[in-house]
Amino acid sequence: MRLVPAGLAVLALLACASLTVGAASVSILDATRDPRAALILMESRLPRTLAVILTGAALAVAGVVLQALVRNRFVGPETTGTAESAALGLLAVSVWAPASPIWAKMVAASLAAMAGTALFVAVIRRIPVREVMLVPIAGLVLSGVIGSVATFVGWQTDLLQYVNAWLMAGEFSGVLAGRYELLWVAAAAAGLAWFAADRFAILGLGEGVATGLGLSPGGVMRLGLAVVAVVTAMVVTTVGMIPFVGLVVPNIVARVMGDNLRASIPAVAVLGAVLLLACDLLGRLVRFPYEIPVGTILGVVGAMIFLWLLYRRPAHG
C-alpha cells in the first residue's frame, strides 16, 4: 500500500496552493523578484502552511497513540478531556503568574493535559470491557466537566476570552513567523511516538501481555500520556482546539493498513496533515477574501467522515 507517497504528493500540492491563497495576490515566483511578495510568503503564508501541517500530523499521531493505549477507536485528544485540561493549565498560569515566560506556560499546559488524560484512563478502567461505547461517552462527560470548570474560572477572573480562544477557536489566521514555533515541539513528540510504536502496540494487547514480554506497563503508559499531552497542549496554546483529526484519521488508516502501529504512524501523520490543510484551504476559499475557521470546517467534514466510518464495513476483518 503506497499510501504515504501518494499522501505526500497531495500534501505538496496543497502546500503550494496554501502559499498562494490569501487576500493579497502573491505567487511563489513573485518572491524571487518582489521584496513585498517575499515578505508576505516568509512572514505569513509559509508559517501558516507549516503550522497547519505540523498540527494535523501531530494531532493525528496523538490520536492513534491514545486509541492504542485505551484500546478503543472511538476516542481522540479532543474527546477525553485532554484539550480542556491543557486550557485549564494555561488559565491557572495566567491567573497566578501572568508574567510567566512561554516555556512555563507550555510546561503547565502539558502537565495539566497529562493529568486530565490520566484521569480519563483511570475512569475508563472501571468500565466493563464489553461496554465499548461507554468509553467515548465517559470521555465526553469528562471533557464537559473540565471545560465547565475552565469556563467558570475564566468568567470569575475576567479571562473568558482566552478560554474561548483556546477551546473554540481552531483557526490559523493569526499565525505568523515567531508565533507557531511551539508546534515543532508537538511534531517532536509525535516523532517520539513512532520510535515507541512497538511498545504502545504491545501495551494495547493488555497489561498482562506487556508484563510477560518484559515491558513496564506503567512506564509505557506514562510515555504515551506524555506524547498525547504535549501535542495537545502545544496545539491548544498556539491555535486552539482542533476537532476530529485525532479521531477520524487513525480510523481511516486502520481500515486501509490494519493495526500495525509502526507502519501506520507515518501514514496517519501524512493523512492528518492533508485533511487539516485541505479544510484550511476550504475555509479560506468559501468566503474569499474572508475566512471560516478551520475548526468550523472540520466540525462538518469530520462529522461526515465519522458517520461514514460508523456505517461502512471495515476493509480488514
Secondary structure, DSSP 8 states (H G I E B T S, - for coil): --HHHHHHHHHHHHHHHHHH-SSS---TGGGGT-HHHHHHIIIIIHHHHHHHHHHHHHHHHHHHHHHHHHT-TT--TTTTTHHHHHHHHHHHHHHH-TT--HHHHHHHHHHHHHHHHHHHHHHHTTS-TT-TTHHHHHHHHHHHHHHHHHHHHHHHTT-HHHHHIIIII---TT--TTSSTHHHHHHHHHHHHHHTHHHHHHHHT-HHHHHHTT--HHHHHHHHHHHHHHHHHHHHHHH----SHHHHHHHHHHHHH-S-HHHHHHHHHHHHHHHHHHHHHHHHHTTTTS---HHHHHHHHHHHHHHHHHHS--S--
